């Protein structure tokens, strides 16, 4: 068996793994990256990127249908037709462009990419099984082992993936619009994809075990999203649980909190009940690493309980966000290169690409209260923002949370069209330790959605100008 030696071995070519490898290569570290499927991982191939492409296509189709029905803007158009195969080709083209770009960047950084499924022998040795021609019968020995294996969709008992039961991966690649799509789970994945397919023409129902949508977000933020779902005609079955498919496979049996059983028509069922760290299949258990639940336990440098074995991204648990994995990967590469780093962000932004969008960074009012913090909270509505109104997007608001004594900003939340783009400003202010007065004094361009950020800070200080 051929053996190669390297300083850093990365298992997994998703956002965390490939960023770690690129940065390591830039720093002159001999690096090998092993990936069993396609570079880019879940995010680029079957997650963040293709889902946002599908959401954009659905938004454009809904907008065209609105013009056909008569628009307040004075635009009239004929009834649009959807050519879903072309939509899928366009979406896949974006994915191919980005994944190809990742390969080019790895090559530019001097990283050796080896296709194959890694099987861990020990903390410094990996063998490749069922690999391509470059990896057949290959053993890799390293000084540092970085685990970046990501996560996988969580299946439900009685509803294994296959046939009409879809994970988010299959839901992104449908060849035709389902007549009846039932989504199990009203978290961000379920609502993003459910909303997209509804706009593309499917009848959509959402089944959620808890009593409200987006349970990870506070209720004030989710109200505009709830209104948007109802406007689209998506039916919600809250405090309900999925019991399995009907005998003929054409429906989903559902039980309410009152133990009432009924059937929802469903030619496709999307299970969006969450994701779990990918820990099986590559002999991870042989290392005996400390775990936190199903996730690999790490410290603030992404070190595991074994020396020179590192773990990043979804494998290490929540929050399972690509940008968190990227930041961790970059940091690990720099530590391996001898730099002093630790992972202690003041805020990791989270975005839900529903209609309208939701973005959070830092502490919410409830989280601040749980920490015993005395805070000031203020919101500014997009109904008073000129740019929002000119985009027919007056629903929603920006909210700021700040320490009562020092006025230091602790958190931001927003819901509305396009608010994902405010996440950078939110994180900048938190990471730089800005006070309400700092944000209030910054001149914000007019007319932009960003003015709502300034106005929220002004309102917290008691002198908002436009509300």
Secondary structure as UniProt FT lines:
FT   STRAND          2..11
FT   HELIX           15..26
FT   TURN            27..28
FT   STRAND          31..35
FT   HELIX           41..46
FT   HELIX           48..69
FT   TURN            72..73
FT   HELIX           84..108
FT   TURN            109..110
FT   STRAND          112..115
FT   STRAND          117..122
FT   TURN            123..124
FT   STRAND          125..129
FT   TURN            133..137
FT   STRAND          138..147
FT   STRAND          151..153
FT   TURN            157..158
FT   TURN            163..164
FT   STRAND          165..166
FT   HELIX           168..171
FT   STRAND          180..184
FT   HELIX           188..199
FT   TURN            200..201
FT   STRAND          203..208
FT   TURN            215..216
FT   HELIX           219..232
FT   STRAND          235..238
FT   STRAND          240..245
FT   TURN            247..248
FT   STRAND          251..256
FT   TURN            257..258
FT   STRAND          261..265
FT   STRAND          268..271
FT   STRAND          275..277
FT   HELIX           284..287
FT   STRAND          291..292
FT   TURN            293..294
FT   STRAND          295..296
FT   TURN            300..301
FT   TURN            307..308
FT   STRAND          309..311
FT   HELIX           313..316
FT   HELIX           322..336
FT   TURN            337..338
FT   STRAND          350..352
FT   STRAND          357..362
FT   HELIX           365..370
FT   TURN            371..372
FT   STRAND          375..381
FT   HELIX           382..384
FT   HELIX           386..390
FT   TURN            391..392
FT   STRAND          397..403
FT   TURN            404..406
FT   STRAND          408..416
FT   TURN            417..418
FT   HELIX           419..422
FT   HELIX           423..431
FT   TURN            432..433
FT   HELIX           436..441
FT   TURN            449..450
FT   HELIX           451..460
FT   TURN            461..462
//
